[in-house]
Amino acid sequence: MKKIIVTATAFLMLLCFVSCSSPMKKSSSRKNGLGSSFEAKMSISLDRLQAEGTLRRFGDGLWEAEFDTPNTLSGVKLSFSEGNVTASYKGLSFSVPQSALPVKAMMLNLIEAVDENARLEELKGEEKDDTLEISGKLEGGDYVLIVDKEGKLIGFEMSNNKLVITLSEHKEISGEQPSTEQSSGEETTSPESTAPVTTKNAD
């Protein structure tokens, strides 16, 4: 009998230790800051792709992503306007290049999730440190939006797509999206044809 009591006590102590070492997430709500117009530094990890650039939100359905890295995307700007996507490179407009298609698809998921939640009176999710994680589901899969104390976007994740987007250096901007019209007389091109190409000398 004594052995059973000792075993049961040890088991209860183990459960207590595990529960204490794994902090529970707390459900909470926060003011909604997703509807603001902003500009932020953006870092994207999409499977094997690593990209950095600037993300801008001008309003519902009006977004812009401009890339600095990698070389295949450097200088490319994707403009999103109510479901339509256009690309430009050094002022020239063209169809979205092949290298940007995976990022374009994930950006559309981000935009849909943010704009959908931006219409809510307040944000509800689970607290983690000083952030709030808001879970949801899109046609492309489950997602998690991460906002700061002011309810502003600082992260977006879709585990099934191996996607992690982090934002930093937020600043407010006007809600007017700049035009990306192509100057008359200039040929439409793509960054693949204008980006520097490294070649090897023939043996």
Secondary structure, DSSP 4 states (H G I P E B T S, - for coil): -HHHHHHHHHHHHHHHHHHHHSPPPEEEEEE--TTS-EEEEEEEEETTEEEEEEEEEEETTEEEEEEEESTTTTTEEEEEETTEEEEEETTEEEPPPGGGHHHHHHHHHHHHHHHHHHTSSEEEEEEETTEEEEEEEETTEEEEEEE-TTS-EEEEEEGGGTEEEEEEEEEE--SPPPP-PPPTTPPP--HHHHS----PPP-
